Each structure stands twice: as structure tokens, then as C-alpha cells.
Amino acid sequence: MGSPITEYKPSESLQPFVEVFWEGNFNANATHPLSLKVVPKGSVELIIHLNEVHCELYNSYGWSPSPDFMIIGLFSNPYEVHFNHPVKVFSIRFKPEGIFNVWNTRFFV
């Protein structure tokens, strides 16, 4: 299948806060649904969908389309993501405390 992810190094001024920028083009051929398992990385990411079609995530209601953008991370168990159609995303993977330093926001007290 090859890697659907392209990574970009942050500028020098953002390197203290951002580990990497990446964009993904998942299930580009869309001949059949694609399922991926996401494993914990120990980082916080801002993921933004670049097209109207979104992946599906499992929640208490079952499988539902993901929002236009979401902040994920610091989870302890792998989770599954479904791509039933071509999905394009852009993400910022922050370094530890990076998201706090950029937006002055804490997610845990």
C-alpha cells in the first residue's frame, strides 16, 4: 500500500513546540473500506480534515464520522479508525507541553 503519510519538519522557531506536521491521504483508491489501528504515541495532535468526507471512530453510540477537527492524544490503548471513502487530513503533532505553550491550554489538571 505504501505510506499515505507525508511528514514536514517544523521551522526552527516552532521546533521547541512541534514535533512534526504531517498530511495523510487515506484510502485514496476507495475500492474497499480501509481499517487502521492507531497506537499510543505519547503526544497530543491536532487533526484537521481537508475534505468533506471523514473517517469513522467508535464511541458509545457505535461508529460515527469524526468531527472536522479534533485534538487527540495521551491515550493508553490502541483504537481503530475506519476509512470508507478517500479521506485527507492535516495534523500537527506537538512535543510534550507544546500545545500548552502555543495555546496556553492545559488538558489535565
Protein Blocks (a to p, Z undefined) as FASTA:
>chain_A
ZZabdcddddfklmmmmmbdcdddehklomaccddddddehiacddddfbfbdcddddfk
bpadddfbdceejiabdcddddfbdcddddddddehklmmmnopafbZZ
